[in-house]
């Protein structure tokens, strides 16, 4: 297939530091190329990919001090995609809802993976109006607030099997990795670690919107022994940080759509202690890859047990469930399902009679709607 991947411009693909959506866009793009598909990536100019790269801004917008407003760059990118839309069998978007009005007439050849929370009231009328746009959720829980939206599948995230080297020795600290924000609850992580008497290392970014929260709520809690704030780290540093941790603390307080850091920890053989919110029960296998709890008290009690989990079993379950190749194959199956549906206009007439090149292990499969 000829596939366009349309990534956010806030970070490069893959991101230099923090950036979950851009990271998944990278792993999926490379996975599709590895499966033999012809992929074009629309992303920032500092992205690195084996696909054809269409640069839509010079560098990641978050790291460009000259950028004050990101929306014009997204609009220009969408226009570039629209200009080339007829080149592709399928257009796969990872940019939330920016493209819906312009691509409504091509809905049958689009797919949009929703990477964020969907429980916001403003989203319901929007998805109702654009009900023909095919959607992918990244967990089953994510789609609950929009039961009537046009979800065609759930595809859980995956990362390359060789991205992180596992460590099978028990670590000397517990880890918090991600970003500092009220919904991620680093305050819970600090209290749990202090109560359990285990050192905590925090590797996290602080967005501008969360700076006041960080200064007022978190800094006072890390002013003492046993708590170390490292700041934002890159992918290479992440392997060491997670691999040397005895467990990852994921004490969230929001409807987590997926939680990429959990499978990154599993890739390192590190079990996860997570709160029961959103996707967590779909990702964590209780007693094998981690523990799902409902309170700080339960987390403090459960932590010593989690530290005894078989790290080889954690890594093994990661390989079985959360590899990038599995993710890419799941998306290919979704693409094929979409492309075999006739595309019609308001009069019910076919608008897409052209032949598609659908690759599989046996070569090209011609298909005409």
N, C-alpha and C positions, 0 to 999 in steps of 0.2 A: 504494500500500500504506500501511497504518497501521503504523508501525515505532516500537518503543521502543529507544532507545539508553541503556544503563546504564553509566555511567562511574565510575571510581574517585573517591573523595572527598578524596584526599590533596592534589591540586591542583585549581584551578578549571579549567573547560573554556571556552576554552583557558587554559593555565597562564600566570601572570604572569611566571614565570621558567622554571626547569627543569621538565620533565614530558613525556616522550615519549608515553605512553599517552593522557594527557588531550589532548594536541595532536592525535593521530590521531583520537580520538573527536570532537573539534571539527571537523576537516576533513571527516570522513565525514558528520557530521550536516548540516553546511552543504551538502555536495555532494548529499546525498539531497534536501534541501529544494529545491535548485536544479533537480533533476530532476523535481520536481513531487510528491514523496511527502509524506505527512502524518507528521511525525516528532515524537516527544516525547522530551526528554532528561532523564534522571534524573541529577542532578549536584549539586555544591555551589551554594549560593545566590548566590555571587558570580560564577557562570558567565555568559557572554554568548553568546546564540544566537538565530537567527531561528526556531528550532523552539519548541514549547511547552516551557518549563522547569519541571520539578518539583524544587524545592529540597529536598535531603535533609540538609542541615546549613547553618548560616548562612554559613560561609565555608570555604575550603580548609583541611583539617585540619592540614596542615603549618604553615600560617601563623597558626593559632589557639593562642595560648599557654595557653588554658584547657583544651585537649584533652590528656588523658594516655593514653587508650586509644581507638584508632580503631575497634576491632571493633564496639562497640555501634552506632556510626553506620552501618556497613555493614549490620548486621542490620536496623536500622530502614528503611534504603533498600530492602533486598530485600523487606521486608514491604509497603512502599508499592507496589513493582512487582507483587507477588503480588495485591494488592487490585484492581489495575487490569488484570490480565493479559488478561482477556477483551475488552478494548477494542482489542487489537492483533492484526494478522495475524502479526507476528513480533516476538520479544523478542531483542535483540542485546546480549550482555553483554561487558564489557571488564574484569571484576573477578576474573580467575582462576577459582577454584573455589568461592567462597563460596556460590553460589546452587544448586549441583547438587542437594543433597538436597530442597530445597523445590520445584524446578521439574522434577524427574524425570518427573512425570506429564504435563508439558507439553513433553517433550523435542522433539517433532516441530515445535513452533512456536518453538524457541529456537535461537540460534546463539551460540557463545562463541569470540571471537578470543583466542588465547593470545599474550600479548605478551612473556613471559619465557622463561627457559631451562627445558628439559624433561628434562635429563639427571640429575636428582636421584632417588635410589633411592626415596624416599618417595612419589613421584608415580605409580609404576607400578601398585601395587595400587589406588590411588584411581581412575585412569582405567579400570582393568579393571572395577571395581565399577559405574562409571557409564558403561558402554560405549555406551549409547543416546544420550548427549548429543552433538549435532553440533558439531564443532570446525573452526576455521579456523587454519591456520598462516600466519605472515607471511614464511616462507621454506621451501623444501623441506628444507633442512638442519635446521631447528628440530625437525621431526617425527621425525627418525631415531631418537632414544632410545625412542620410543613407536610402533613400526611397526604395532601392532594397534589403536591408538586410532581413534576414529570421526572422522577428518579427512575433510571433504567438499570442501575446496578449499584452495589456497594463494593468498592475496591480498597482494601486496607493498604496502607503504605508498606513499602519494602525498601531495603537498602542493600548495597552490594555486599556479598558475603565476605569479601576480603577487605572491606573498608576499615574495620577495626580488628585488631589482634586480641583474642581473648586472653584473660589471665585467670588461672585456676587456683591462685593463692588468695586466701582471705585478706581483704584490705584492712587498713588501719583507721579508716574514717568513713563516715557516710557523706554522700554527695548531694548537692542541689545544683541542677543545671538548667539554664533556660533564660528567662528574663525576670527582672524584679517588677512585680505588679501585684495589685491586691488579689486578683483571681488566682495567681500562682501560689500565694500564701507562703512566702519564704519565712514569715514569722512563725508559722506552725513548724516548719523544718527546724528552726533554731530551738524552739521550746522542746521538741521531741528529742533532739540530740542532747541538749543540756540535761533533760530529765533522765535519759538513758545513760549518761556519762560517757558518750562517744563523741570524739571530735567531728566537727562538721566543716566541710569546705564548700563554699558557694562560688560557682563560676557562672556569672550571669551578666547580661547587658542591662543597662538602665536607659529606657527611652525617655525623651524629653518630657512626655506627658506623665511619666512616673517619677520624675526627679523629686518632687515634693514628698510623695509617699516614701521614697527611699530615705530621704533625710529625716523625716519626722517619725516614721514607724520602724524602719529597719536598722539604720545606723546605730541608734541607741542600744539595740539588742546584740550587736556584734562588737560592742566595746567591752571586750573581756576575753579571758582565755577560753580555748576550745572551739572558737568560731573564727574562721578565716575567710575573708572576702577576696577572691582572686580577680573578679571582673570578667569581661568577655574573652572567650578563648576560640581558637580556630579548630579545624577538624583534626589536625595532627595532635594538638594538645588534648583534644577530647578523648582520644584513645587512652592516653596515660591517665588522665583525670578519672575516667570511668573505670578503667581496668584496675586501678589501685584502690578503688573504693570498695568497702565491704557491702554496701547497698546504696541504691539511689532512693532518695526521698522525693516523692511526687505528691505533695499534700494539697492538691488543687481544690478550689472552691468555685467552680464554674462548670458549665456543660462542655467539657473538653471534647472537641471533634475527633481527635485521635490521640495525640501525645507521642510525637516522634522520638523524643528523648528516651522513652521507655524501651523501645526496641534497639536504640543505640546502646543502652546499658546492657540489654540482653546479649547483644553481639559481643560485648566484652566479658560475658559470663557473670555479670553483676545482677543480682536479684533486685526487685523493685518493691518498695513499700508505698502504696498509693491509696488515696481516698476514693470512695465510691461515688464518682461523678462522671456523667457523660459516658465516654467510650471505655472507661477503665476496665469493667468486667469483661469486655470483648477482647482486650489485649492481654491482660494479666491472667495467667492460669494459677489460681490459688493453690499454694503449697508446692508449686513447681518452679514458676518463674518469678514468683513474688507473693505478696499478700495484699488483699483489698480490705481496708478498714473503714469505719464510720466515725471515728472520733480520735482526738489526740490521746486520750487515755488508752484506747485500744491499740493505737500505733506504738505507744511506749511499751506496752506489754508484749506486743508482737515482734518488736525489733530484734531481741536476742535470738528468737527462733529463726528469723529470716537470715541471720548471719551464718547459720549452719547449713543453708541450702546447698545442694550439689551444683557448683558453678558449671560443670561440664553439661549437666542436664539443662541448665538455663541456655547455654550456647546452642545445644542441640535443638531445642525447641525454637530458638531464633532461626536457625537454618531451615527448619521444616516449615515455618509459617511466614517469615517476614523477609525473604530475600527479594532483591530487586527484579530478578528474572521472573519470579512468580507474579509480581506486580505487573510487569510488562505484559506477560501472557494474559493476565486477567483483563487488562485494557484492550489487548488485541481481540479477545473474545467479545468484548463489549462493542468495539468498532464494527466487527463483522455482523453482530446482531443488528446494529443500527443501519448498516449499509445494505442489508437485505430487505429492509422495509421500503416499500414504494414511497417516493416523495411526491406529494400532490399539492396543487394549488387550491384556491377556494372553491373552484368548480369540480374538484376531484380529478383533474387531469394530471397526468404524470409530468413533472417538471425536470426529470433527471433521467433521460434515456441512455446516457453514455455508459460505456463499459468501464468497470472498475478492475484494478489489478490487486487481487487479494492474495498475498503470499502465504503459503504454509510450507511445511516440510517437503511437500511433493512438487513445489513449483508454483506457477501462476494459476489461479482459479478465475476464469472469466465469469462475470456476472452482469446481467442486464436487468434493470428494474423495468 
